Amino acid sequence: MAFKRERGEVLIEFRRVGKYVKVSAIDPVSLIEVSIVGDPKRSDATLKRLAAEKLNYVLNKRGKNGKE
């Protein structure tokens, strides 16, 4: 599943793990991946937004292009 953000497209993956859901967000340009663990009762949109925000944070920490 793809999700648009400030810098372009983000790949999003949902994986149910017991009572939780793991959401991974991947930047297809830099291949940087981050994950969050959330409550499956939360909406997909909320979980996507949180994962995309974390990815933006990591990319900003590493520099504008997402590389060290």
N, C-alpha and C positions, 0 to 999 in steps of 0.2 A: 504494500500500500504506500503510495507517495503522498506527501504533505508539503504544501508550499510554505516557505518562511522568508525572512528578510533576504537571505543570500541565495535563494533558489529552492531547489527541491530537497526533501529529506525522505529517506526510506524509513517506514515505521513497521515494526513487527510486534504483534501481541502473542504472548505465550502464557497459558494458564499453568501455574505451578501450585498445586494444592489449593489453599484458600486465598492465594494471591495471584496477581497477574504481573508478569514481567513485560515491560515495554522497552524495546530497543529502538533508538533513533540513529540512523547512519547518514553521514554526509557522503554522497556518491563521488564527490570530487577528491576530497582528502582521504576518504575511507576511514574516517574517525567514527567510532561507535561509542555511544553511551547507553546506559540502561537505568531504569527506575523500577521500583517494585511498588505496586499500588493495590488498592482495594478494588476488586472486580465490580463492586456496586457503583463505583464512580463511572461517569459517562466516558465513552471512547474519546470524545472531543477533549475532555479535561485531561485524560492521561496522555493523549497526543501532544497537547499544549505543554504539559510539564516536561515531557521528554524532549521536545523541540527547544524549550527554554534552557534545559540543561546542556544540550548540544551547542546552542549558541554561546553559552557561558564558557564551555571548554574551548570552542573555536576562538573566542575572543582572548582567552588566556594564552593561547598558543600563537596568536597573531592573526592578522586579517585574512590570510589565505588558509588558516587552519594547520599550518606546518611549523615545526620548531625551527 
